Amino acid sequence: MSDIFEWQKNNSPLKPEWLLPVIMSLILLIITSARADDYTDEQIVDAIYIIEGGSRAQFAYGIRSIKYSTIVEARKICFNTVRKNRKRYADYGYKQYPDYLSFLQFRYCPTRGKLSKAEQKLNGHWLLNLRKQLAKKWRK
């Protein structure tokens, strides 16, 4: 029986020397990643405006499901969505999602459901783009 353990120890591709650097890298990534509580609702709304196309967007703030007349009205809809979903995340979203921004993507720009493959692919970049924009403009 000890021969098996000796063989595994000598022939395993998982060497302990790389484990510590990997763990440290993951910890650094988690610590430095954009977290929603690092940003105000207004900063998140501003970042959404930018990643959704800014002044050139066909749908202001990416809002397609609710009719609006002006960009001010679209901003208010976006702001209310961000604010209400922060509360929803605190109430129950934290059970399923690792952070608020991931939860917000599920609600604001889903990657599942009645979407074409192109929409799924496009929406799949939303969270990464949001995090990058937040870190670029308002990293604390």
C-alpha positions as CSV (number, residue, x, y, z in Angstrom):
1,M,0.0,0.0,0.0
2,S,2.8,2.4,0.8
3,D,4.2,1.8,-2.7
4,I,1.1,3.3,-4.2
5,F,1.4,6.5,-2.2
6,E,5.1,6.7,-3.0
7,W,4.4,6.3,-6.7
8,Q,1.7,9.0,-6.6
9,K,4.0,11.4,-4.7
10,N,6.8,10.9,-7.3
11,N,4.6,10.8,-10.5
12,S,1.8,13.3,-9.7
13,P,1.6,16.3,-12.1
14,L,0.4,18.4,-9.1
15,K,3.6,19.6,-7.5
16,P,3.3,21.5,-4.2
17,E,5.8,24.1,-5.3
18,W,3.2,25.8,-7.6
19,L,0.3,25.7,-5.1
20,L,1.4,28.7,-3.0
21,P,1.9,31.1,-5.9
22,V,-1.5,30.1,-7.4
23,I,-3.2,30.6,-4.1
24,M,-1.5,34.0,-3.6
25,S,-2.5,35.0,-7.2
26,L,-6.1,34.1,-6.5
27,I,-6.2,36.1,-3.3
28,L,-4.7,39.1,-5.0
29,L,-7.2,38.8,-7.8
30,I,-10.1,38.7,-5.4
31,I,-8.8,41.6,-3.3
32,T,-8.1,43.9,-6.3
33,S,-11.2,43.0,-8.4
34,A,-14.0,45.6,-8.7
35,R,-16.5,45.1,-6.0
36,A,-19.9,46.9,-6.0
37,D,-19.5,48.2,-2.5
38,D,-16.4,50.1,-3.7
39,Y,-18.7,52.1,-6.0
40,T,-21.8,54.3,-5.6
41,D,-25.0,53.6,-7.5
42,E,-24.3,56.7,-9.5
43,Q,-20.8,55.5,-10.5
44,I,-22.3,52.2,-11.6
45,V,-24.9,54.0,-13.6
46,D,-22.3,56.2,-15.3
47,A,-20.2,53.1,-16.2
48,I,-23.3,51.4,-17.6
49,Y,-23.9,54.4,-19.8
50,I,-20.4,54.2,-21.2
51,I,-20.3,50.5,-21.8
52,E,-23.8,50.6,-23.4
53,G,-22.5,53.0,-26.0
54,G,-22.8,56.4,-24.4
55,S,-24.4,59.2,-26.6
56,R,-24.1,57.0,-29.7
57,A,-26.2,54.1,-28.2
58,Q,-29.4,53.0,-30.0
59,F,-30.8,52.3,-26.5
60,A,-29.7,54.7,-23.8
61,Y,-28.2,52.8,-20.9
62,G,-29.0,49.6,-22.8
63,I,-32.6,49.8,-21.8
64,R,-34.8,48.0,-24.3
65,S,-37.6,46.5,-22.2
66,I,-39.1,49.8,-20.9
67,K,-40.2,52.7,-23.0
68,Y,-38.7,56.1,-22.3
69,S,-38.8,59.5,-24.0
70,T,-35.6,61.2,-22.9
71,I,-32.1,60.2,-21.8
72,V,-32.9,61.7,-18.4
73,E,-35.8,59.2,-18.1
74,A,-33.6,56.3,-19.2
75,R,-31.0,57.3,-16.6
76,K,-33.6,57.3,-13.9
77,I,-34.8,53.8,-15.0
78,C,-31.1,52.6,-14.9
79,F,-30.5,54.2,-11.5
80,N,-33.7,52.6,-10.0
81,T,-32.6,49.2,-11.4
82,V,-29.2,49.5,-9.8
83,R,-30.6,50.7,-6.5
84,K,-33.4,48.1,-6.2
85,N,-31.1,45.3,-7.2
86,R,-28.5,46.2,-4.6
87,K,-31.3,45.7,-2.0
88,R,-32.4,42.4,-3.7
89,Y,-28.8,41.2,-3.6
90,A,-28.6,41.9,0.1
91,D,-31.9,40.2,0.7
92,Y,-31.4,37.0,-1.3
93,G,-29.0,37.4,-4.3
94,Y,-25.9,36.8,-2.2
95,K,-27.0,33.2,-1.9
96,Q,-26.5,32.5,-5.6
97,Y,-24.0,35.1,-6.8
98,P,-20.5,35.8,-5.6
99,D,-20.9,39.6,-5.7
100,Y,-23.4,42.3,-6.4
101,L,-22.1,43.1,-9.9
102,S,-22.6,39.5,-11.0
103,F,-26.2,39.6,-9.6
104,L,-26.8,42.9,-11.4
105,Q,-25.7,41.4,-14.7
106,F,-28.2,38.5,-14.2
107,R,-30.9,41.1,-13.8
108,Y,-29.8,43.9,-16.1
109,C,-28.0,42.1,-19.0
110,P,-28.8,38.3,-18.8
111,T,-26.8,35.7,-20.6
112,R,-29.5,33.0,-20.3
113,G,-33.2,32.8,-21.4
114,K,-34.8,33.8,-24.6
115,L,-31.7,35.1,-26.3
116,S,-30.1,34.4,-29.6
117,K,-26.6,33.0,-29.6
118,A,-25.3,36.4,-30.7
119,E,-27.1,38.1,-27.8
120,Q,-25.8,35.5,-25.3
121,K,-22.2,36.1,-26.6
122,L,-22.6,39.9,-26.5
123,N,-24.2,40.0,-23.0
124,G,-21.4,37.6,-21.8
125,H,-18.9,40.6,-22.1
126,W,-21.1,43.0,-20.1
127,L,-19.8,42.2,-16.6
128,L,-16.2,42.3,-17.6
129,N,-16.7,45.6,-19.4
130,L,-18.5,47.0,-16.4
131,R,-15.8,46.0,-14.0
132,K,-13.1,47.4,-16.3
133,Q,-14.9,50.7,-16.7
134,L,-15.5,51.0,-13.0
135,A,-11.8,50.3,-12.2
136,K,-10.6,52.7,-14.9
137,K,-12.7,55.7,-13.8
138,W,-13.3,55.3,-10.1
139,R,-10.9,52.8,-8.5
140,K,-10.5,53.7,-4.9
